[in-house]
């Protein structure tokens, strides 16, 4: 009996997945537990494994395209067994994934048959166009049957036929260029006009390989003049992670009543402690950042103030006894928050090593769901980019997040004298349903005490 290959929910918040790469191809033998494909979720790139044994058949999702969770994207069938046909569209060809059926434009008549079979007239036209292209390739002018053009237009002179892109011949009656969705996307990203590309697919259809060939030839063509190549704008496909970020932001800024508290701390002792410890550990290849000390201090302050280490859950406010800190990490498609669990029980160097390891795998999209979910509070640091102060968006259901600015030398008054001291600003975004102003202020006072006297968090 055939086993359906579904787009599985590979992360807790995943609603659709993008197929990055098929690791097994149409017709390959697979065993239960084999990795079939790599799927990009809203957080990471995960492996889709086989839930049965047999032969992979009926692949119907091309690389680079998406499908909602639960959709059937292929089958695993027994030797000689046919692909089930009871659930709709015919499977896409795995050998040429970018040559897939594209939606009919508005106003066109639907194709004949439930399986999307082309009408006889269109099929005949495609065969005629393909025949004409073969004749052109041989150097012999050809006229497709049914053309009513004068011979001077339908029969180009010898040596001129090859200069006219075959893709233009392959246009349907409505003037559209035939190209796979993947080819259209790649052409848009590269700034290539489709009607300048020669299609080598069935019926002159433009494929991924045609776009890649056009890209390879483009630089040489642009050298001749100073004009800018390509369109003035480009459309960048939205990644699964960026979609998730957008959805999460809508559930935060609007519904969550947020207010902000900012403090400025004297970072002299923190900077000095970090330099002394790093000097001693340098020979071991260990190094901690200011952010690592902040994570440790933040976790200890949360344990002391459980009313801040809390979550809003409509009917209850859940206060957490353990401090799991989400650390915002910038990656190519957006950001993700690996979680340092029980950060209050870990030393600064242990936190530094864990942050480095998790951040590295986050940038490779290799984090497991349990490594980026379950935070009770978060921290976001833009100080390394020279940002002095900013506000961060709360990640529900957490009740707050700390935004960290740069450590800067400032002139301050100390004991009646103007002195230069390293200062740092922290801004806390608070969910007012959980944290009141006075509650947040007391929490920040504790956090400032820990950072201005780091021996309290290193003891």
Kinemage of the C-alpha trace (Angstrom):
@kinemage 1
@onewidth
@group {chain A} dominant
@subgroup {mainchain}
@vectorlist {calphas} color= white
{ca unk a 1} P 0.000 0.000 0.000
{ca unk a 2} L 1.308 3.432 -0.955
{ca unk a 3} L 2.594 5.771 1.762
{ca unk a 4} L 1.758 9.461 1.358
{ca unk a 5} L 4.620 11.911 1.821
{ca unk a 6} L 3.137 14.968 3.515
{ca unk a 7} L 4.555 18.406 4.152
{ca unk a 8} L 5.050 17.836 7.872
{ca unk a 9} L 4.973 20.399 10.687
{ca unk a 10} L 8.698 20.444 11.428
{ca unk a 11} L 8.504 23.351 13.880
{ca unk a 12} L 5.847 24.262 16.478
{ca unk a 13} L 4.691 27.359 14.571
{ca unk a 14} L 5.110 26.091 11.000
{ca unk a 15} L 2.108 26.542 8.686
{ca unk a 16} L 3.844 25.961 5.355
{ca unk a 17} L 7.268 24.787 4.240
{ca unk a 18} L 9.556 25.513 1.310
{ca unk a 19} L 11.228 22.553 -0.368
{ca unk a 20} L 14.918 23.432 -0.520
{ca unk a 21} L 16.222 20.228 -2.106
{ca unk a 22} L 15.081 16.714 -2.918
{ca unk a 23} L 17.707 14.277 -1.585
{ca unk a 24} L 15.841 11.360 -3.179
{ca unk a 25} L 14.635 11.531 -6.770
{ca unk a 26} L 11.646 10.106 -8.635
{ca unk a 27} L 12.161 6.342 -8.932
{ca unk a 28} L 14.730 6.041 -6.128
{ca unk a 29} L 14.365 3.201 -3.637
{ca unk a 30} L 13.850 4.466 -0.079
{ca unk a 31} L 13.684 2.845 3.332
{ca unk a 32} L 11.720 4.042 6.332
{ca unk a 33} L 13.761 6.700 8.127
{ca unk a 34} L 15.704 7.808 5.029
{ca unk a 35} L 15.967 11.576 4.531
{ca unk a 36} L 13.845 12.482 1.516
{ca unk a 37} L 14.294 16.248 1.348
{ca unk a 38} L 15.420 19.418 3.081
{ca unk a 39} L 12.539 21.688 4.137
{ca unk a 40} L 12.880 25.342 5.133
{ca unk a 41} L 10.507 26.093 7.997
{ca unk a 42} L 9.793 29.454 9.602
{ca unk a 43} L 12.880 29.000 11.812
{ca unk a 44} L 15.386 26.554 10.322
{ca unk a 45} L 16.130 24.046 7.571
{ca unk a 46} L 14.925 20.619 8.680
{ca unk a 47} L 15.027 17.084 7.255
{ca unk a 48} L 11.892 15.359 5.951
{ca unk a 49} L 12.171 11.610 6.558
{ca unk a 50} L 10.404 8.697 4.891
{ca unk a 51} L 7.514 7.158 6.843
{ca unk a 52} L 7.547 3.979 4.761
{ca unk a 53} L 9.682 1.859 2.423
{ca unk a 54} L 9.456 1.393 -1.328
{ca unk a 55} L 10.036 3.601 -4.376
{ca unk a 56} L 9.590 7.389 -4.451
{ca unk a 57} L 6.929 8.227 -7.022
{ca unk a 58} L 4.520 11.004 -7.902
{ca unk a 59} L 6.765 13.879 -6.800
{ca unk a 60} L 4.574 16.962 -7.079
{ca unk a 61} L 6.504 19.761 -5.368
{ca unk a 62} L 9.405 21.468 -7.149
{ca unk a 63} L 12.519 22.714 -5.386
{ca unk a 64} L 12.127 26.330 -4.299
{ca unk a 65} L 8.337 26.143 -3.988
{ca unk a 66} L 6.114 25.915 -0.917
{ca unk a 67} L 3.249 23.773 0.303
{ca unk a 68} L 0.993 24.053 3.370
{ca unk a 69} L 1.434 21.647 6.250
{ca unk a 70} L -0.452 18.421 5.549
{ca unk a 71} L -0.352 18.614 1.748
{ca unk a 72} L 0.734 15.457 -0.097
{ca unk a 73} L 3.949 16.185 -2.006
{ca unk a 74} L 4.901 12.649 -3.143
{ca unk a 75} L 4.236 8.938 -2.608
{ca unk a 76} L 6.270 5.910 -1.579
{ca unk a 77} L 4.907 2.883 -3.427
{ca unk a 78} L 5.771 -0.779 -3.663
{ca unk a 79} L 7.715 -2.166 -6.632
{ca unk a 80} L 5.441 -2.020 -9.662
{ca unk a 81} L 2.644 -0.316 -7.735
{ca unk a 82} L 0.924 2.648 -9.357
{ca unk a 83} L 0.679 6.091 -7.776
{ca unk a 84} L -2.778 6.593 -6.223
{ca unk a 85} L -4.885 8.969 -8.293
{ca unk a 86} L -7.735 9.628 -5.975
{ca unk a 87} L -6.629 12.960 -4.540
{ca unk a 88} L -6.533 15.250 -7.514
{ca unk a 89} L -3.824 16.687 -9.721
{ca unk a 90} L -1.311 14.566 -11.559
{ca unk a 91} L 2.151 14.503 -10.002
{ca unk a 92} L 4.786 16.884 -11.328
{ca unk a 93} L 7.754 15.393 -13.185
{ca unk a 94} L 10.716 15.018 -10.851
{ca unk a 95} L 13.327 14.960 -13.607
{ca unk a 96} L 12.536 18.552 -14.607
{ca unk a 97} L 10.999 20.143 -11.471
{ca unk a 98} L 11.058 23.659 -12.810
{ca unk a 99} L 8.843 22.670 -15.766
{ca unk a 100} L 5.604 22.538 -13.842
{ca unk a 101} L 2.030 23.482 -14.533
{ca unk a 102} L 1.413 27.172 -13.943
{ca unk a 103} L -1.928 28.783 -13.067
{ca unk a 104} L -4.124 29.747 -15.961
{ca unk a 105} L -4.345 33.540 -16.355
{ca unk a 106} L -7.690 35.168 -15.710
{ca unk a 107} L -9.885 35.182 -18.748
{ca unk a 108} L -8.467 32.011 -20.333
{ca unk a 109} L -10.691 29.031 -20.842
{ca unk a 110} L -9.933 26.134 -18.502
{ca unk a 111} L -7.973 23.223 -19.833
{ca unk a 112} L -9.818 20.017 -20.691
{ca unk a 113} L -9.966 17.203 -18.147
{ca unk a 114} L -9.679 17.045 -14.370
{ca unk a 115} L -5.996 16.234 -14.549
{ca unk a 116} L -5.124 19.446 -16.407
{ca unk a 117} L -4.718 17.907 -19.863
{ca unk a 118} L -4.057 20.439 -22.616
{ca unk a 119} L -6.650 20.694 -25.433
{ca unk a 120} L -5.733 19.078 -28.715
{ca unk a 121} L -5.316 22.424 -30.483
{ca unk a 122} L -2.791 23.749 -27.985
{ca unk a 123} L -0.878 20.451 -27.964
{ca unk a 124} L -0.746 20.552 -31.774
{ca unk a 125} L 0.513 24.143 -31.693
{ca unk a 126} L 3.309 23.249 -29.280
{ca unk a 127} L 4.332 20.320 -31.497
{ca unk a 128} L 4.364 22.605 -34.545
{ca unk a 129} L 6.504 25.209 -32.735
{ca unk a 130} L 8.960 22.543 -31.594
{ca unk a 131} L 9.197 21.237 -35.168
{ca unk a 132} L 9.857 24.739 -36.443
{ca unk a 133} L 12.628 25.217 -33.891
{ca unk a 134} L 14.305 22.001 -35.006
{ca unk a 135} L 14.207 23.230 -38.598
{ca unk a 136} L 15.719 26.574 -37.568
{ca unk a 137} L 18.497 24.777 -35.711
{ca unk a 138} L 19.338 22.922 -38.957
{ca unk a 139} L 19.535 26.227 -40.795
{ca unk a 140} L 16.387 25.542 -42.875
{ca unk a 141} L 13.608 28.141 -42.692
{ca unk a 142} L 10.295 26.603 -41.725
{ca unk a 143} L 6.693 27.678 -41.507
{ca unk a 144} L 4.357 26.210 -38.941
{ca unk a 145} L 1.162 24.779 -40.441
{ca unk a 146} L -1.765 27.103 -40.169
{ca unk a 147} L 0.280 30.330 -40.398
{ca unk a 148} L -1.395 32.916 -42.580
{ca unk a 149} L 1.555 35.310 -42.730
{ca unk a 150} L 3.056 36.271 -46.095
{ca unk a 151} L 6.119 34.237 -47.085
{ca unk a 152} L 8.364 37.282 -46.504
{ca unk a 153} L 7.436 37.285 -42.800
{ca unk a 154} L 7.041 33.580 -42.149
{ca unk a 155} L 10.248 32.565 -43.967
{ca unk a 156} L 13.276 34.539 -42.724
{ca unk a 157} L 16.341 34.779 -44.936
{ca unk a 158} L 19.211 32.327 -44.378
{ca unk a 159} L 21.534 33.450 -41.582
{ca unk a 160} L 18.870 35.645 -39.973
{ca unk a 161} L 16.616 32.977 -38.481
{ca unk a 162} L 19.061 32.068 -35.724
{ca unk a 163} L 19.212 35.677 -34.498
{ca unk a 164} L 15.521 35.715 -33.555
{ca unk a 165} L 15.048 34.212 -30.071
{ca unk a 166} L 13.092 30.981 -30.159
{ca unk a 167} L 11.285 32.093 -27.040
{ca unk a 168} L 9.349 34.661 -29.078
{ca unk a 169} L 8.129 31.929 -31.413
{ca unk a 170} L 6.932 30.014 -28.377
{ca unk a 171} L 4.546 32.739 -27.244
{ca unk a 172} L 0.900 31.681 -27.030
{ca unk a 173} L -1.763 33.663 -28.795
{ca unk a 174} L -2.088 36.080 -25.877
{ca unk a 175} L 1.566 37.170 -26.211
{ca unk a 176} L 2.802 35.616 -22.969
{ca unk a 177} L 6.231 34.047 -22.809
{ca unk a 178} L 6.069 30.415 -21.677
{ca unk a 179} L 8.279 29.875 -18.641
{ca unk a 180} L 8.222 27.778 -15.482
{ca unk a 181} L 7.459 29.590 -12.191
{ca unk a 182} L 11.013 28.896 -10.999
{ca unk a 183} L 12.461 30.380 -14.200
{ca unk a 184} L 10.273 33.476 -13.816
{ca unk a 185} L 11.475 33.994 -10.245
{ca unk a 186} L 15.154 33.560 -11.156
{ca unk a 187} L 14.777 35.920 -14.106
{ca unk a 188} L 13.150 38.552 -11.889
{ca unk a 189} L 15.949 38.283 -9.314
{ca unk a 190} L 18.612 38.566 -12.022
{ca unk a 191} L 16.908 41.437 -13.886
{ca unk a 192} L 16.549 39.395 -17.081
{ca unk a 193} L 13.685 40.032 -19.512
{ca unk a 194} L 12.053 36.704 -20.369
{ca unk a 195} L 11.411 37.629 -23.992
{ca unk a 196} L 15.183 37.887 -24.549
{ca unk a 197} L 15.789 34.301 -23.437
{ca unk a 198} L 15.690 31.314 -25.757
{ca unk a 199} L 13.599 28.512 -24.237
{ca unk a 200} L 14.857 24.943 -24.569
{ca unk a 201} L 12.008 23.221 -22.713
{ca unk a 202} L 8.979 21.520 -24.285
{ca unk a 203} L 7.318 23.827 -26.755
{ca unk a 204} L 10.014 26.464 -26.276
{ca unk a 205} L 9.263 26.811 -22.560
{ca unk a 206} L 11.949 28.734 -20.630
{ca unk a 207} L 13.509 26.651 -17.849
{ca unk a 208} L 15.892 27.204 -14.963
{ca unk a 209} L 18.870 26.185 -17.126
{ca unk a 210} L 17.959 28.795 -19.746
{ca unk a 211} L 17.993 31.564 -17.120
{ca unk a 212} L 21.340 30.359 -15.750
{ca unk a 213} L 22.790 30.419 -19.281
{ca unk a 214} L 21.459 33.939 -19.812
{ca unk a 215} L 23.020 35.057 -16.515
{ca unk a 216} L 26.394 33.677 -17.549
{ca unk a 217} L 26.264 35.619 -20.819
{ca unk a 218} L 24.923 38.865 -19.309
{ca unk a 219} L 28.187 40.374 -17.905
{ca unk a 220} L 29.881 40.325 -21.312
{ca unk a 221} L 26.893 42.042 -22.901
{ca unk a 222} L 26.928 44.844 -20.328
{ca unk a 223} L 30.582 45.761 -20.846
{ca unk a 224} L 29.815 47.490 -24.148
{ca unk a 225} L 27.984 50.467 -22.615
{ca unk a 226} L 27.563 52.404 -19.365
{ca unk a 227} L 23.805 51.831 -19.174
{ca unk a 228} L 22.465 50.169 -16.047
{ca unk a 229} L 21.329 46.631 -16.732
{ca unk a 230} L 18.061 45.224 -15.499
{ca unk a 231} L 14.902 46.817 -14.100
{ca unk a 232} L 14.806 49.675 -11.611
{ca unk a 233} L 13.178 47.460 -8.991
{ca unk a 234} L 13.259 43.845 -7.947
{ca unk a 235} L 10.917 41.565 -6.061
{ca unk a 236} L 12.548 39.410 -3.394
{ca unk a 237} L 10.552 36.283 -2.467
{ca unk a 238} L 9.533 36.264 1.194
{ca unk a 239} L 11.313 33.488 3.094
{ca unk a 240} L 9.482 31.241 5.547
{ca unk a 241} L 11.328 32.934 8.429
{ca unk a 242} L 10.390 36.435 7.283
{ca unk a 243} L 6.734 35.363 7.003
{ca unk a 244} L 6.864 34.060 10.588
{ca unk a 245} L 8.492 37.285 11.828
{ca unk a 246} L 5.795 39.372 10.156
{ca unk a 247} L 3.034 37.268 11.687
{ca unk a 248} L 4.574 37.410 15.166
{ca unk a 249} L 4.971 41.203 15.018
{ca unk a 250} L 1.291 41.616 14.217
{ca unk a 251} L 0.457 39.626 17.366
{ca unk a 252} L 2.749 41.822 19.482
{ca unk a 253} L 2.667 45.554 18.764
{ca unk a 254} L -1.100 45.702 18.168
{ca unk a 255} L -2.627 43.438 20.829
{ca unk a 256} L 0.084 43.815 23.501
{ca unk a 257} L -0.161 47.082 25.502
{ca unk a 258} L 3.540 47.941 25.617
{ca unk a 259} L 5.397 50.610 27.565
{ca unk a 260} L 9.140 51.269 27.827
{ca unk a 261} L 11.584 51.913 30.667
{ca unk a 262} L 15.156 53.094 30.045
{ca unk a 263} L 18.109 53.187 32.438
{ca unk a 264} L 21.743 54.175 31.960
{ca unk a 265} L 24.374 52.241 33.873
{ca unk a 266} L 28.006 52.874 34.716
{ca unk a 267} L 29.798 50.054 32.873
{ca unk a 268} L 33.339 50.752 34.187
{ca unk a 269} L 33.564 47.778 36.550
{ca unk a 270} L 31.843 45.491 34.059
{ca unk a 271} L 34.334 46.439 31.324
{ca unk a 272} L 37.285 46.031 33.708
{ca unk a 273} L 36.085 42.620 34.928
{ca unk a 274} L 35.590 41.379 31.389
{ca unk a 275} L 39.094 42.497 30.322
{ca unk a 276} L 40.773 40.862 33.338
{ca unk a 277} L 38.936 37.556 32.911
{ca unk a 278} L 39.497 37.428 29.164
{ca unk a 279} L 43.239 38.033 29.638
{ca unk a 280} L 43.491 35.043 31.979
{ca unk a 281} L 41.453 32.765 29.698
{ca unk a 282} L 42.958 33.896 26.395
{ca unk a 283} L 45.476 31.036 26.370
{ca unk a 284} L 42.594 28.555 26.564
{ca unk a 285} L 40.922 30.136 23.535
{ca unk a 286} L 38.006 31.380 25.635
{ca unk a 287} L 36.484 34.841 25.454
{ca unk a 288} L 33.290 36.402 26.819
{ca unk a 289} L 31.430 39.427 25.501
{ca unk a 290} L 29.549 42.109 27.404
{ca unk a 291} L 26.374 40.396 26.211
{ca unk a 292} L 27.334 37.174 27.996
{ca unk a 293} L 27.584 39.076 31.304
{ca unk a 294} L 24.241 40.712 30.562
{ca unk a 295} L 22.572 37.317 30.031
{ca unk a 296} L 23.908 36.072 33.368
{ca unk a 297} L 22.830 39.247 35.207
{ca unk a 298} L 19.419 39.299 33.517
{ca unk a 299} L 18.721 35.670 34.474
{ca unk a 300} L 19.615 36.269 38.114
{ca unk a 301} L 17.449 39.401 38.237
{ca unk a 302} L 14.505 37.449 36.778
{ca unk a 303} L 14.797 34.764 39.439
{ca unk a 304} L 14.683 37.509 42.069
{ca unk a 305} L 11.659 39.131 40.383
{ca unk a 306} L 9.320 36.292 39.270
{ca unk a 307} L 6.576 38.849 38.610
{ca unk a 308} L 8.638 39.948 35.564
{ca unk a 309} L 9.710 36.429 34.590
{ca unk a 310} L 6.125 35.731 33.547
{ca unk a 311} L 3.757 35.143 30.618
{ca unk a 312} L 0.279 36.404 29.793
{ca unk a 313} L -2.156 33.554 29.066
{ca unk a 314} L -5.577 35.276 29.030
{ca unk a 315} L -7.050 33.628 32.147
{ca unk a 316} L -3.820 33.298 34.134
{ca unk a 317} L -0.442 34.982 34.478
{ca unk a 318} L 2.161 32.238 34.496
{ca unk a 319} L 5.201 33.017 36.657
{ca unk a 320} L 8.278 30.994 35.769
{ca unk a 321} L 10.641 29.656 38.415
{ca unk a 322} L 13.426 29.021 35.875
{ca unk a 323} L 15.105 31.693 33.740
{ca unk a 324} L 15.377 30.717 30.080
{ca unk a 325} L 16.840 33.638 28.091
{ca unk a 326} L 16.093 34.076 24.379
{ca unk a 327} L 19.075 35.726 22.661
{ca unk a 328} L 18.241 37.564 19.420
{ca unk a 329} L 20.639 36.516 16.633
{ca unk a 330} L 20.651 38.230 13.238
{ca unk a 331} L 20.773 35.843 10.279
{ca unk a 332} L 20.399 36.286 6.530
{ca unk a 333} L 16.584 36.044 6.405
{ca unk a 334} L 15.827 37.941 9.619
{ca unk a 335} L 16.443 36.947 13.209
{ca unk a 336} L 15.966 34.001 15.531
{ca unk a 337} L 16.235 33.644 19.314
{ca unk a 338} L 18.215 30.620 20.514
{ca unk a 339} L 17.435 29.906 24.167
{ca unk a 340} L 19.981 29.702 26.998
{ca unk a 341} L 18.145 27.510 29.477
{ca unk a 342} L 18.612 27.988 33.242
{ca unk a 343} L 21.015 30.843 32.532
{ca unk a 344} L 21.039 31.819 36.225
{ca unk a 345} L 22.789 28.527 37.073
{ca unk a 346} L 25.529 28.841 34.427
{ca unk a 347} L 28.812 30.725 34.621
{ca unk a 348} L 29.625 33.523 32.196
{ca unk a 349} L 32.136 31.418 30.234
{ca unk a 350} L 29.640 28.543 29.920
{ca unk a 351} L 27.044 31.022 28.633
{ca unk a 352} L 29.602 32.465 26.175
{ca unk a 353} L 30.382 29.013 24.758
{ca unk a 354} L 26.703 28.087 24.451
{ca unk a 355} L 25.737 31.366 22.761
{ca unk a 356} L 28.580 30.981 20.253
{ca unk a 357} L 27.599 27.419 19.407
{ca unk a 358} L 23.861 28.106 19.100
{ca unk a 359} L 24.364 31.321 17.098
{ca unk a 360} L 26.640 29.490 14.662
{ca unk a 361} L 24.041 26.806 13.998
{ca unk a 362} L 21.293 29.421 13.839
{ca unk a 363} L 23.073 31.130 10.935
{ca unk a 364} L 23.266 27.744 9.197
{ca unk a 365} L 19.550 27.150 9.926
{ca unk a 366} L 20.408 23.969 11.824
{ca unk a 367} L 18.717 24.667 15.169
{ca unk a 368} L 16.250 22.138 16.565
{ca unk a 369} L 12.811 23.450 17.616
{ca unk a 370} L 13.557 22.913 21.296
{ca unk a 371} L 16.631 25.144 20.939
{ca unk a 372} L 14.687 28.256 19.887
{ca unk a 373} L 11.399 27.845 21.795
{ca unk a 374} L 10.479 28.099 25.461
{ca unk a 375} L 12.197 31.362 26.447
{ca unk a 376} L 10.747 33.153 29.482
{ca unk a 377} L 12.393 36.525 28.655
{ca unk a 378} L 14.557 37.851 25.806
{ca unk a 379} L 17.495 40.143 25.148
{ca unk a 380} L 18.452 42.013 21.977
{ca unk a 381} L 21.823 43.765 21.638
{ca unk a 382} L 22.645 46.222 18.853
{ca unk a 383} L 25.515 47.882 20.680
{ca unk a 384} L 28.084 46.271 18.400
{ca unk a 385} L 26.571 48.296 15.542
{ca unk a 386} L 26.982 51.598 17.396
{ca unk a 387} L 23.290 51.904 18.309
{ca unk a 388} L 23.028 53.967 21.497
{ca unk a 389} L 19.436 53.190 22.407
{ca unk a 390} L 16.426 51.436 20.864
{ca unk a 391} L 13.208 49.622 21.730
{ca unk a 392} L 12.671 45.942 20.992
{ca unk a 393} L 9.392 44.168 20.243
{ca unk a 394} L 8.089 41.692 22.807
{ca unk a 395} L 7.865 38.071 21.709
{ca unk a 396} L 4.510 36.839 23.104
{ca unk a 397} L 3.688 35.269 25.477
{ca unk a 398} L 6.815 36.663 27.202
{ca unk a 399} L 6.151 39.769 29.286
{ca unk a 400} L 9.277 41.711 28.342
{ca unk a 401} L 12.512 42.094 26.431
{ca unk a 402} L 15.697 44.090 27.149
{ca unk a 403} L 17.237 46.196 24.350
{ca unk a 404} L 20.970 46.853 24.865
{ca unk a 405} L 22.814 49.855 23.436
{ca unk a 406} L 26.526 50.459 22.904
{ca unk a 407} L 29.049 51.044 25.686
{ca unk a 408} L 30.237 54.634 25.127
{ca unk a 409} L 32.654 56.984 26.823
{ca unk a 410} L 30.706 59.904 28.310
{ca unk a 411} L 31.466 62.913 30.490
{ca unk a 412} L 29.635 62.532 33.798
{ca unk a 413} L 29.703 64.277 37.176
{ca unk a 414} L 31.150 62.109 39.943
{ca unk a 415} L 31.766 63.491 43.442
{ca unk a 416} L 31.499 67.043 42.104
{ca unk a 417} L 34.058 66.393 39.337
{ca unk a 418} L 33.551 65.867 35.595
{ca unk a 419} L 35.029 62.515 34.634
{ca unk a 420} L 34.870 60.260 31.568
{ca unk a 421} L 33.189 56.924 32.189
{ca unk a 422} L 31.906 54.084 29.966
{ca unk a 423} L 28.107 54.193 30.020
{ca unk a 424} L 25.456 51.874 28.573
{ca unk a 425} L 21.705 52.264 28.100
{ca unk a 426} L 19.183 49.465 28.575
{ca unk a 427} L 15.545 49.784 27.510
{ca unk a 428} L 12.946 47.321 28.718
{ca unk a 429} L 9.758 46.750 26.719
{ca unk a 430} L 7.015 45.695 29.140
{ca unk a 431} L 3.643 44.010 28.622
{ca unk a 432} L 1.440 46.190 30.815
{ca unk a 433} L -1.001 43.320 31.370
{ca unk a 434} L 1.734 41.590 33.402
{ca unk a 435} L 4.263 44.259 34.434
{ca unk a 436} L 3.353 47.627 35.931
{ca unk a 437} L 5.654 50.645 35.847
{ca unk a 438} L 6.853 50.331 39.452
{ca unk a 439} L 7.388 46.566 39.020
{ca unk a 440} L 9.535 47.104 35.951
{ca unk a 441} L 11.499 49.921 37.620
{ca unk a 442} L 12.397 47.739 40.632
{ca unk a 443} L 13.516 44.964 38.311
{ca unk a 444} L 15.785 47.345 36.362
{ca unk a 445} L 17.287 48.642 39.616
{ca unk a 446} L 18.301 45.079 40.513
{ca unk a 447} L 19.724 44.531 37.042
{ca unk a 448} L 21.725 47.769 37.279
{ca unk a 449} L 23.134 46.743 40.687
{ca unk a 450} L 24.348 43.441 39.230
{ca unk a 451} L 26.001 45.093 36.227
{ca unk a 452} L 27.623 47.948 38.141
{ca unk a 453} L 29.024 45.496 40.694
{ca unk a 454} L 29.703 42.353 38.611
{ca unk a 455} L 31.157 40.463 41.563
{ca unk a 456} L 27.517 39.923 42.580
{ca unk a 457} L 26.855 37.816 39.459
{ca unk a 458} L 30.262 36.121 39.427
{ca unk a 459} L 30.099 34.894 43.025
